Amino acid sequence: MEELKFLKENNLKIPDVYLKCDEMVKATKLLKESTKNRVCYLPLCDTMCAQSLGANILIDELSTPRVKSYKYNDIEELLNLQKVYLDEVEANEVLKAIKKLSSENEDVILSIEGPITILSSLIDLTNIVKALKNRKNDLYKILEYVKDFIVEYAVKGVESGAKIISYADPTGNMDILGKRTFCNLSSDITIEIFKELQQKINGKASIHICGRTTTSLLNLGLMEIEELNFNNNMTYADVLLKEGICKGRMFGQNCIKNTNKSVFNEKIYTVRIL
């Protein structure tokens, strides 16, 4: 809500600030300046991926973008999802904004949601969990569809100039789903996403993984971490952007909102898939 207040105070247009390239660029630069940060964050909402897949998102001046109503009532309806072409959906405005900011020598972070969080904006989460019992194969087809969108969006973001991909799946973590459901629903598809991102981005950007997601996968023995220590007054953004040492690697056990925080004598963790 503080961010929404900031947008209003600076006469930024809603909903254009969330949906239109020029307003996104203006807003993210103003936010960067106000926080004295090194990086620009895009998009300004965490519903962009879901909206691009057809979610009913309400955008007004009362609160940040949020689900207005579920578009789908059951898994059967979700099976009819058609391939999304990025140049035809809302996410394309984000890609255009990244390109514009990059051309102005700004360092951009592209934030992307994971498959369970995206799906939970399209359909009630209980229907997804129930499908594990009697529609598992259909559910996995849907997860594969969402995975392909996530990977394509991230790759296009890097091609547009994003230097950091930030991944989070707050609804799809073990602390929300429980260990058994997380193992059956979320863990495998998440690992697939990371493998494909590393392969297709091919060292052209760093990948930051939300601490909660990292912890969930570490607890299952699907990842391992390595400590990096920095004894100078760099920020977390400096680390993620550092050429030759960190670019192209995956980082975890941290929060992307800490980009402005000094890492002097702090432990920074790189992540490797086992």
Contacts in CASP RR format, 6 or more apart in sequence:
PFRMAT RR
TARGET T0000
AUTHOR 0000-0000-0000
METHOD contacts of the structure
MODEL  1
MEELKFLKENNLKIPDVYLKCDEMVKATKLLKESTKNRVCYLPLCDTMCA
QSLGANILIDELSTPRVKSYKYNDIEELLNLQKVYLDEVEANEVLKAIKK
LSSENEDVILSIEGPITILSSLIDLTNIVKALKNRKNDLYKILEYVKDFI
VEYAVKGVESGAKIISYADPTGNMDILGKRTFCNLSSDITIEIFKELQQK
INGKASIHICGRTTTSLLNLGLMEIEELNFNNNMTYADVLLKEGICKGRM
FGQNCIKNTNKSVFNEKIYTVRIL
1 63 0 8 1.000
1 64 0 8 1.000
3 31 0 8 1.000
3 44 0 8 1.000
3 64 0 8 1.000
4 61 0 8 1.000
4 63 0 8 1.000
4 64 0 8 1.000
6 30 0 8 1.000
6 31 0 8 1.000
6 34 0 8 1.000
7 14 0 8 1.000
7 17 0 8 1.000
7 27 0 8 1.000
7 44 0 8 1.000
8 14 0 8 1.000
8 61 0 8 1.000
10 27 0 8 1.000
10 30 0 8 1.000
12 23 0 8 1.000
12 26 0 8 1.000
12 27 0 8 1.000
12 30 0 8 1.000
13 20 0 8 1.000
13 23 0 8 1.000
14 59 0 8 1.000
14 60 0 8 1.000
14 61 0 8 1.000
15 59 0 8 1.000
15 60 0 8 1.000
15 65 0 8 1.000
16 22 0 8 1.000
16 23 0 8 1.000
17 23 0 8 1.000
17 24 0 8 1.000
17 26 0 8 1.000
17 27 0 8 1.000
17 44 0 8 1.000
18 24 0 8 1.000
18 43 0 8 1.000
18 44 0 8 1.000
18 45 0 8 1.000
18 48 0 8 1.000
18 59 0 8 1.000
18 65 0 8 1.000
19 59 0 8 1.000
19 90 0 8 1.000
19 93 0 8 1.000
20 93 0 8 1.000
21 93 0 8 1.000
21 94 0 8 1.000
21 96 0 8 1.000
21 97 0 8 1.000
21 100 0 8 1.000
22 97 0 8 1.000
24 42 0 8 1.000
24 43 0 8 1.000
24 44 0 8 1.000
24 93 0 8 1.000
24 94 0 8 1.000
24 97 0 8 1.000
25 97 0 8 1.000
25 100 0 8 1.000
25 101 0 8 1.000
27 44 0 8 1.000
28 40 0 8 1.000
28 41 0 8 1.000
28 42 0 8 1.000
28 44 0 8 1.000
28 97 0 8 1.000
28 101 0 8 1.000
29 40 0 8 1.000
29 101 0 8 1.000
29 106 0 8 1.000
31 37 0 8 1.000
31 40 0 8 1.000
31 41 0 8 1.000
31 44 0 8 1.000
32 38 0 8 1.000
32 39 0 8 1.000
32 40 0 8 1.000
32 41 0 8 1.000
32 106 0 8 1.000
35 260 0 8 1.000
36 260 0 8 1.000
37 237 0 8 1.000
37 259 0 8 1.000
37 260 0 8 1.000
38 107 0 8 1.000
38 235 0 8 1.000
38 237 0 8 1.000
38 238 0 8 1.000
38 241 0 8 1.000
38 259 0 8 1.000
38 260 0 8 1.000
39 106 0 8 1.000
39 107 0 8 1.000
39 108 0 8 1.000
39 109 0 8 1.000
39 164 0 8 1.000
39 237 0 8 1.000
39 241 0 8 1.000
39 259 0 8 1.000
40 101 0 8 1.000
40 106 0 8 1.000
40 107 0 8 1.000
40 108 0 8 1.000
40 109 0 8 1.000
41 108 0 8 1.000
41 109 0 8 1.000
41 111 0 8 1.000
41 256 0 8 1.000
42 94 0 8 1.000
42 97 0 8 1.000
42 98 0 8 1.000
42 101 0 8 1.000
42 108 0 8 1.000
42 109 0 8 1.000
42 110 0 8 1.000
42 111 0 8 1.000
42 162 0 8 1.000
43 94 0 8 1.000
43 97 0 8 1.000
43 111 0 8 1.000
45 59 0 8 1.000
45 64 0 8 1.000
45 65 0 8 1.000
46 65 0 8 1.000
46 111 0 8 1.000
46 113 0 8 1.000
46 117 0 8 1.000
47 55 0 8 1.000
47 57 0 8 1.000
47 65 0 8 1.000
47 66 0 8 1.000
47 67 0 8 1.000
47 121 0 8 1.000
48 90 0 8 1.000
48 91 0 8 1.000
48 94 0 8 1.000
48 113 0 8 1.000
49 91 0 8 1.000
49 112 0 8 1.000
49 113 0 8 1.000
49 114 0 8 1.000
49 118 0 8 1.000
49 149 0 8 1.000
49 150 0 8 1.000
49 153 0 8 1.000
50 57 0 8 1.000
50 67 0 8 1.000
50 113 0 8 1.000
50 117 0 8 1.000
50 118 0 8 1.000
50 121 0 8 1.000
50 122 0 8 1.000
51 57 0 8 1.000
51 65 0 8 1.000
51 89 0 8 1.000
51 90 0 8 1.000
51 121 0 8 1.000
52 84 0 8 1.000
52 86 0 8 1.000
52 89 0 8 1.000
52 90 0 8 1.000
52 91 0 8 1.000
52 149 0 8 1.000
52 153 0 8 1.000
53 81 0 8 1.000
53 84 0 8 1.000
53 89 0 8 1.000
53 118 0 8 1.000
53 122 0 8 1.000
53 146 0 8 1.000
53 149 0 8 1.000
54 71 0 8 1.000
54 89 0 8 1.000
54 122 0 8 1.000
55 67 0 8 1.000
55 71 0 8 1.000
55 118 0 8 1.000
55 121 0 8 1.000
55 122 0 8 1.000
56 67 0 8 1.000
56 68 0 8 1.000
56 69 0 8 1.000
56 70 0 8 1.000
56 71 0 8 1.000
57 65 0 8 1.000
57 66 0 8 1.000
57 67 0 8 1.000
57 68 0 8 1.000
57 121 0 8 1.000
58 65 0 8 1.000
58 66 0 8 1.000
58 67 0 8 1.000
58 68 0 8 1.000
59 65 0 8 1.000
67 121 0 8 1.000
70 122 0 8 1.000
70 123 0 8 1.000
70 124 0 8 1.000
71 122 0 8 1.000
71 123 0 8 1.000
72 78 0 8 1.000
72 122 0 8 1.000
72 123 0 8 1.000
73 123 0 8 1.000
73 127 0 8 1.000
74 123 0 8 1.000
74 127 0 8 1.000
75 123 0 8 1.000
75 127 0 8 1.000
75 128 0 8 1.000
75 131 0 8 1.000
75 135 0 8 1.000
75 138 0 8 1.000
75 139 0 8 1.000
75 142 0 8 1.000
76 138 0 8 1.000
77 123 0 8 1.000
78 119 0 8 1.000
78 122 0 8 1.000
78 123 0 8 1.000
78 142 0 8 1.000
79 138 0 8 1.000
79 141 0 8 1.000
79 142 0 8 1.000
81 142 0 8 1.000
81 145 0 8 1.000
84 149 0 8 1.000
86 92 0 8 1.000
86 95 0 8 1.000
86 152 0 8 1.000
86 153 0 8 1.000
86 156 0 8 1.000
91 153 0 8 1.000
94 110 0 8 1.000
94 157 0 8 1.000
95 156 0 8 1.000
95 157 0 8 1.000
95 160 0 8 1.000
96 160 0 8 1.000
98 108 0 8 1.000
98 110 0 8 1.000
98 157 0 8 1.000
98 160 0 8 1.000
98 161 0 8 1.000
98 162 0 8 1.000
99 160 0 8 1.000
99 161 0 8 1.000
101 108 0 8 1.000
102 108 0 8 1.000
102 160 0 8 1.000
102 161 0 8 1.000
102 162 0 8 1.000
107 163 0 8 1.000
107 164 0 8 1.000
107 237 0 8 1.000
107 241 0 8 1.000
108 161 0 8 1.000
108 162 0 8 1.000
108 163 0 8 1.000
108 164 0 8 1.000
109 162 0 8 1.000
109 163 0 8 1.000
109 164 0 8 1.000
109 165 0 8 1.000
109 166 0 8 1.000
109 208 0 8 1.000
109 256 0 8 1.000
109 259 0 8 1.000
110 154 0 8 1.000
110 157 0 8 1.000
110 158 0 8 1.000
110 162 0 8 1.000
110 164 0 8 1.000
110 165 0 8 1.000
110 166 0 8 1.000
111 166 0 8 1.000
111 168 0 8 1.000
111 256 0 8 1.000
112 150 0 8 1.000
112 153 0 8 1.000
112 154 0 8 1.000
112 165 0 8 1.000
112 166 0 8 1.000
112 167 0 8 1.000
112 168 0 8 1.000
113 150 0 8 1.000
113 168 0 8 1.000
113 169 0 8 1.000
113 170 0 8 1.000
114 146 0 8 1.000
114 150 0 8 1.000
114 167 0 8 1.000
114 168 0 8 1.000
114 169 0 8 1.000
114 172 0 8 1.000
114 190 0 8 1.000
114 193 0 8 1.000
115 143 0 8 1.000
115 146 0 8 1.000
115 147 0 8 1.000
115 150 0 8 1.000
115 169 0 8 1.000
115 186 0 8 1.000
115 189 0 8 1.000
115 190 0 8 1.000
115 193 0 8 1.000
116 125 0 8 1.000
116 128 0 8 1.000
116 169 0 8 1.000
116 171 0 8 1.000
116 172 0 8 1.000
116 177 0 8 1.000
116 185 0 8 1.000
116 186 0 8 1.000
117 168 0 8 1.000
117 169 0 8 1.000
117 170 0 8 1.000
117 171 0 8 1.000
117 172 0 8 1.000
118 146 0 8 1.000
118 150 0 8 1.000
119 125 0 8 1.000
119 128 0 8 1.000
119 142 0 8 1.000
119 143 0 8 1.000
119 146 0 8 1.000
120 128 0 8 1.000
120 171 0 8 1.000
125 171 0 8 1.000
128 139 0 8 1.000
128 185 0 8 1.000
129 177 0 8 1.000
129 181 0 8 1.000
129 185 0 8 1.000
131 138 0 8 1.000
131 139 0 8 1.000
132 139 0 8 1.000
132 181 0 8 1.000
132 184 0 8 1.000
132 185 0 8 1.000
136 184 0 8 1.000
139 185 0 8 1.000
140 189 0 8 1.000
143 185 0 8 1.000
143 189 0 8 1.000
144 189 0 8 1.000
147 189 0 8 1.000
147 192 0 8 1.000
147 193 0 8 1.000
147 196 0 8 1.000
150 193 0 8 1.000
151 193 0 8 1.000
151 196 0 8 1.000
151 197 0 8 1.000
151 200 0 8 1.000
154 165 0 8 1.000
154 167 0 8 1.000
154 197 0 8 1.000
154 201 0 8 1.000
155 197 0 8 1.000
155 200 0 8 1.000
155 201 0 8 1.000
157 165 0 8 1.000
158 165 0 8 1.000
158 201 0 8 1.000
158 204 0 8 1.000
158 205 0 8 1.000
162 205 0 8 1.000
163 205 0 8 1.000
163 206 0 8 1.000
163 240 0 8 1.000
163 241 0 8 1.000
163 247 0 8 1.000
164 205 0 8 1.000
164 206 0 8 1.000
164 207 0 8 1.000
164 208 0 8 1.000
164 237 0 8 1.000
164 240 0 8 1.000
164 241 0 8 1.000
164 256 0 8 1.000
165 197 0 8 1.000
165 201 0 8 1.000
165 205 0 8 1.000
165 206 0 8 1.000
165 207 0 8 1.000
165 208 0 8 1.000
166 208 0 8 1.000
166 210 0 8 1.000
166 256 0 8 1.000
167 193 0 8 1.000
167 194 0 8 1.000
167 197 0 8 1.000
167 207 0 8 1.000
167 208 0 8 1.000
167 209 0 8 1.000
167 210 0 8 1.000
167 213 0 8 1.000
168 209 0 8 1.000
168 210 0 8 1.000
168 212 0 8 1.000
168 213 0 8 1.000
168 256 0 8 1.000
169 186 0 8 1.000
169 190 0 8 1.000
169 210 0 8 1.000
169 213 0 8 1.000
170 176 0 8 1.000
170 210 0 8 1.000
170 212 0 8 1.000
172 182 0 8 1.000
172 185 0 8 1.000
172 186 0 8 1.000
173 182 0 8 1.000
173 186 0 8 1.000
173 210 0 8 1.000
173 212 0 8 1.000
173 213 0 8 1.000
173 215 0 8 1.000
173 216 0 8 1.000
174 182 0 8 1.000
174 186 0 8 1.000
174 215 0 8 1.000
174 216 0 8 1.000
174 219 0 8 1.000
174 220 0 8 1.000
175 212 0 8 1.000
175 216 0 8 1.000
177 185 0 8 1.000
177 186 0 8 1.000
179 219 0 8 1.000
182 216 0 8 1.000
182 220 0 8 1.000
183 220 0 8 1.000
186 216 0 8 1.000
187 216 0 8 1.000
187 217 0 8 1.000
187 220 0 8 1.000
187 222 0 8 1.000
190 213 0 8 1.000
190 217 0 8 1.000
191 217 0 8 1.000
191 222 0 8 1.000
191 273 0 8 1.000
194 207 0 8 1.000
194 209 0 8 1.000
194 250 0 8 1.000
194 273 0 8 1.000
195 273 0 8 1.000
197 207 0 8 1.000
198 207 0 8 1.000
198 248 0 8 1.000
198 250 0 8 1.000
201 207 0 8 1.000
201 248 0 8 1.000
203 247 0 8 1.000
203 248 0 8 1.000
204 247 0 8 1.000
204 248 0 8 1.000
205 247 0 8 1.000
205 248 0 8 1.000
206 240 0 8 1.000
206 241 0 8 1.000
206 246 0 8 1.000
206 247 0 8 1.000
206 248 0 8 1.000
206 249 0 8 1.000
206 250 0 8 1.000
206 251 0 8 1.000
207 248 0 8 1.000
207 249 0 8 1.000
207 250 0 8 1.000
207 251 0 8 1.000
208 240 0 8 1.000
208 250 0 8 1.000
208 251 0 8 1.000
208 252 0 8 1.000
208 254 0 8 1.000
208 256 0 8 1.000
209 250 0 8 1.000
209 251 0 8 1.000
209 252 0 8 1.000
209 271 0 8 1.000
210 252 0 8 1.000
210 255 0 8 1.000
210 256 0 8 1.000
211 252 0 8 1.000
211 253 0 8 1.000
211 254 0 8 1.000
211 255 0 8 1.000
214 223 0 8 1.000
214 225 0 8 1.000
214 252 0 8 1.000
214 253 0 8 1.000
214 269 0 8 1.000
214 271 0 8 1.000
215 253 0 8 1.000
217 223 0 8 1.000
218 224 0 8 1.000
218 225 0 8 1.000
221 274 0 8 1.000
222 273 0 8 1.000
222 274 0 8 1.000
223 271 0 8 1.000
223 272 0 8 1.000
223 273 0 8 1.000
223 274 0 8 1.000
224 271 0 8 1.000
224 272 0 8 1.000
224 274 0 8 1.000
225 252 0 8 1.000
225 253 0 8 1.000
225 269 0 8 1.000
225 270 0 8 1.000
225 271 0 8 1.000
225 272 0 8 1.000
226 269 0 8 1.000
226 270 0 8 1.000
226 272 0 8 1.000
227 267 0 8 1.000
227 268 0 8 1.000
227 269 0 8 1.000
228 239 0 8 1.000
228 246 0 8 1.000
228 267 0 8 1.000
228 268 0 8 1.000
228 269 0 8 1.000
228 270 0 8 1.000
229 265 0 8 1.000
229 267 0 8 1.000
229 268 0 8 1.000
230 239 0 8 1.000
230 263 0 8 1.000
230 264 0 8 1.000
230 266 0 8 1.000
230 268 0 8 1.000
231 264 0 8 1.000
231 265 0 8 1.000
232 264 0 8 1.000
233 262 0 8 1.000
233 264 0 8 1.000
234 242 0 8 1.000
234 262 0 8 1.000
234 263 0 8 1.000
234 264 0 8 1.000
235 259 0 8 1.000
235 260 0 8 1.000
235 261 0 8 1.000
235 262 0 8 1.000
235 263 0 8 1.000
236 254 0 8 1.000
236 258 0 8 1.000
236 259 0 8 1.000
236 260 0 8 1.000
236 261 0 8 1.000
236 263 0 8 1.000
236 268 0 8 1.000
237 259 0 8 1.000
237 260 0 8 1.000
238 263 0 8 1.000
239 246 0 8 1.000
239 251 0 8 1.000
239 263 0 8 1.000
239 268 0 8 1.000
240 246 0 8 1.000
240 251 0 8 1.000
240 259 0 8 1.000
241 247 0 8 1.000
246 270 0 8 1.000
249 270 0 8 1.000
249 271 0 8 1.000
250 270 0 8 1.000
250 271 0 8 1.000
250 272 0 8 1.000
251 268 0 8 1.000
251 269 0 8 1.000
251 270 0 8 1.000
251 271 0 8 1.000
252 269 0 8 1.000
252 270 0 8 1.000
252 271 0 8 1.000
253 269 0 8 1.000
253 271 0 8 1.000
254 268 0 8 1.000
254 269 0 8 1.000
END
